[in-house]
């Protein structure tokens, strides 16, 4: 696979989703979002599960010879640190605040997404397995 196709298929979704998270956290929380107890933590959990899955997908292709556990741990670490940096970013946005509980939800979401994606569920493209 040449570099441009590899970039488009594996790196761009990860970078694009990170950019999406950054942009959406630059604004006040819209009133149209669900507001039940802990709804924001649930959104963090699912949002960072997707980030963890995208990170595993990209890292599996980028580091083909890396041990499986290292890929998963790296994806979890990457996603959690990105969540931490996003909380710091939010602390500078008016009407937003940084919360440690959000980082914890990001961490657990990252674990779930990385683990579920790596388990090679049926919807995972078969040629993406680590060889």
N, C-alpha and C positions, 0 to 999 in steps of 0.2 A: 504494500500500500504506500503510495507516495505521501509526502508530508502534507500537502494541501488537503487531500481527502481525509487523512488521519485527523487533521486539525478540525475540519468541518464536522466530521462524524463523532469525534470523541472529546475534543477539548472545547469546542465552541458551545455545546449545550451546558457544560459546567461553568464556563466563564459567563455565558449569557444569563444563567440562573443566578449567579452571584451578583451580577449587575442588576437584575430584577429585584433581588432582596435589598440591595443598597438603595435603589431608587424608591421603592415603596416605603422604606423606612425613613425616607427623607421628608415625608409628609405626615400630617396629623392623621390619626386613625379615623377612617370614614365611619359615619354613623350607620351605614348600611350593613356593617358586619354583625354577626350574631353576638349577643351579649349575655350569655348565660354564665354561670359560675365557672371560672377557669377556662373560658373560651379562648382567651389569648394564649394560654399555655398549650391548648390543643392545636391551635394554628401553628405555634412554634414547633410542636412535635411533628406534625405532618409536613410542614415546610422544610424542616431540616432532615426529615427522613428522605425526602426527595433529593436534597443536597448530598446526603450521604450515599445514596444510590448512584447519583451522577458521578460522584467522586470515585467510587469503586469502579464504575464502568470506564472512566477515563484512566484511572491508575492501572487497571488490568491490562489495558492496551499499551500504556506508556512504559510500564515496568514489567515486561513479559516474563522475565526470569526471576522476579522477586517472589519470595515465599507468600503463600496465600494469606497467612496471618498478618504479615507486614502490610500488605495491600489494604486489608480491612482496617487495621489499627491506624494506618496512615490516613485513610479516608475519614475515619471517625475524628482523628486529631485535627485534620484540615477543616472539617465541617464545624467542629466545636469552636476552634479558634476563630473561624469566620463569624460564628454567632457571637462570640465575645467581642470581636472588633465591631460588629454591627450594634451591639449594646452601647459601646463607647461612642459610636457615631450618633446613636439616638439621643445620647445625653446632651448633645449640642443642638438638637432640633427642638424648636419651640413646640409645646404641647405633647412632647414625647419624653420618656424617661428611661433610664437604664435599670434593669432589674436582674439580680442574680438568679432568681427563679426562672427567668426566661432562658438564661444560659444553660441551666440545668435541663430545661425542656429541650433545648437545642441538642444537648449532649445525648439524651435518651432517644430523641428522634434520629440523630445521626447513627446511633448504634442500631436502631431498628432498620433504617433504610439500608445501611451498609450490609448488615447481616442478611436481610431478606433478598437484596439484589444478588449478593454473592452466592446464595444457596442455589443459584441457577434455576430459578423458577421457569415454567414453560414459556412465559412471554419474553424471556431473555434470548436474544439472537444467538444461535448455537456457535457461530464463528467467533464470538467474543470470549470464549473460554480461554483461560490461561493454558498455553501449550507447554 
